[in-house]
Every structure is written in C-alpha cells, then in structure tokens.
Amino acid sequence: MKKIFENPYAELYDISEEVPHTIFGYWKGLWMLEDEEAMRALRFPFDYIKEHGIKVMITDYRYLEIVPVETDKWLQREWFPTVVKNGLLAEIVIDSATSVFSKLSVDVMYENVNQVTGLYTPIVGSLEQAKELARKFIQDLEKQNQ
C-alpha cells in the first residue's frame, strides 16, 4: 500500500501491487466547497486515475462528518463525471459510516450515480470484501478485453 495523498480530508493509497488498477482511500471531515484543502483532496484523484490507469476506487467513509447539499451537487455535477471520464469504472464503498449524518450523506451521494454516470458503486462490509470484489471486477474486465 503506497500512500499517494494525505491532508485533513483524505488519506489515499495506491494498492495496485495487491489489487491491480486500484486505489483505496479514507475520506474525512466536513467537505465545504470554499475550503481549499477539502477541494484539493476531492480533486486529487482526477489526474491520478487517468495517469495511472486506475479502474477501481475503494472508499471508506468512517471519518466523514457530513457532505453539505452544495458539495453533493458539485460531486454529482463535477466529481463523478470527471473520474468516470478519466477511466474509473467502479467505486466500492465500505459501509463504515459511524454516524447517522455521515450515513445519510453517503446514501444521498450515491443515490443516482450509477444511473447517471454508469459507475458501478456496490457497498460492502469490510476492506477485505472490497479488495476481493475489486480483484474479481478487474479480472472480469480483463477477460472482456481479450
């Protein structure tokens, strides 16, 4: 697991050595659009996904506080379409929200993502389940491309 980014809002790792074409991240805090560090964390994956051929992101929201409505609108309008355009095909979410508010934020965030962008967004119970699903997803993708 190679750390590729860290600030108060995200801790991201490239785990491609263990699971090909995959990154893993903890998302943290309160994501306000006017907070430059929050936006720096949210924008970091854009180029990384494209430059490193990332197909799967495993996401843990254990440390997320809340996603305000205006930030969620930005995610729907900008973040999800950009990561998909740059090559991301799946975001596997670990069901680890520790508060009702963070769980609600995550549920709202992913409510229509698949229908709008085509991004595969399953929810699993643990990091190990997420890694296994990511491996299978990549293997299936490679078989389709042969």
N, C-alpha and C positions, 0 to 999 in steps of 0.2 A: 504494500500500500504506500504510494508516494504522494505526500501532501503537495497539492498544486496551488492552493489558495487558503488564506485564513484572515479573517477580520472579525469584529464583534457579531456579524450577521451570518457568516458561513464558514464552514471548515470543509474543504473539498479535497478529495483524493482520487488519483488515477489508480484503479485496481486492475488495469488491463493485463498485468502479468498473471493475475489469478483468474480473472474473468475477462476475456478479450473484449475490446471496444467498449469498456465500461468505466464510468466514474461513480463515486459514492460521495454523498455529502450530508452533513448536518446543517440544517437551516435554523437560524436563531433570531430571537428578539422580535421587535416591532418594526415592520417594514414601512417606513414613511417615504413617500416619493421625494420629499425635499431633503432627506438625509443622504448626503453624498456617499457615505460608506455603505449604507444599505443598497443603494443603486449600483455601486461598484461591485458588490457581491452578486447582485442579481444579473449584472451584465457580463461578469467574468466568463460564464460558460459559453457565451455566444461564439467567440473566436476559438476557444479551446475545443469545442465539439467539432467544429469544421476542420481545424488544423490537425487534429489527432484521430480523425475517423471514429469518433465516439458515436455509438448507436444506442446505448442504454445508459440511463442515469438511475442510480438507486438513491432514494431520498428519505431521510429521517427527519421528522419534524418535532422530535422530542423536546427541543429547546425553543421552538417557535412560540411566541406570545400571541400575536394576532396579526391578521392581514386586513388593514383598513379597506373600505369599499373602493376608494380611488386607486389604491395599489392593486387590488384584484382586477379592476378594469384595465389597468396598464398591463398586468400579466396576461390577461385574455387577448388584448389588442396587440401587444408587442412581444412579450417573453415567449409564450408558447409558439406562436407562428415563426419566430426567429430561430428557436432551437430546432424546430422541425425543418425549416428551410436549410439549416446548416447541417442536417444529417441525423438528428436524434429521431429514433423510431419508437422508443419506449421509455417511460419514466415509471419505475417500480417504486411504489410508496410503501414504506414500513408504517404500519398502523401503531404509532407510538406517541400520539398526541397526549400530553399529560393533563390538559385542562379542557373543559367544555368549550371555551372560547377558541383555543387553538384547533380542536377537532372540528368545530363549526367552520372556521376559516379554511381548513384543508378541504372539507366536504364541498364548500361553495366554490373553491378554486378549481376543483376537478369535475364539477358537475357536468359541464358540456364540452370539455377539452377534446375528448375522443371524437365526438360528432363534428366538431368544428375543424380540428386540425388533423385528425387521423392518428394522433399519438396514442399508443397503447399505454394505458395507465392502471394496471392492476394494483390492488392493495394486498399486502401480505403481512404476516405476523412477526417476522424476525429478519435480521440481516442475512442469516444463513438461507432462509427460504427465498429471499430476494436474489441472492447470488445464484442459487440453483435455477430459479426461473430465468435469470439473465443468461446463464450458460445455455439453457435449452433454447431460449429465444435466438441467441447468436448462432447456435448450431442449426436451427431450422432455417434461419436467414441464409446461412452459407449453403445449405442443401438446395434452397430455391435458386440461388445464383450459380449453381453448377451447370 
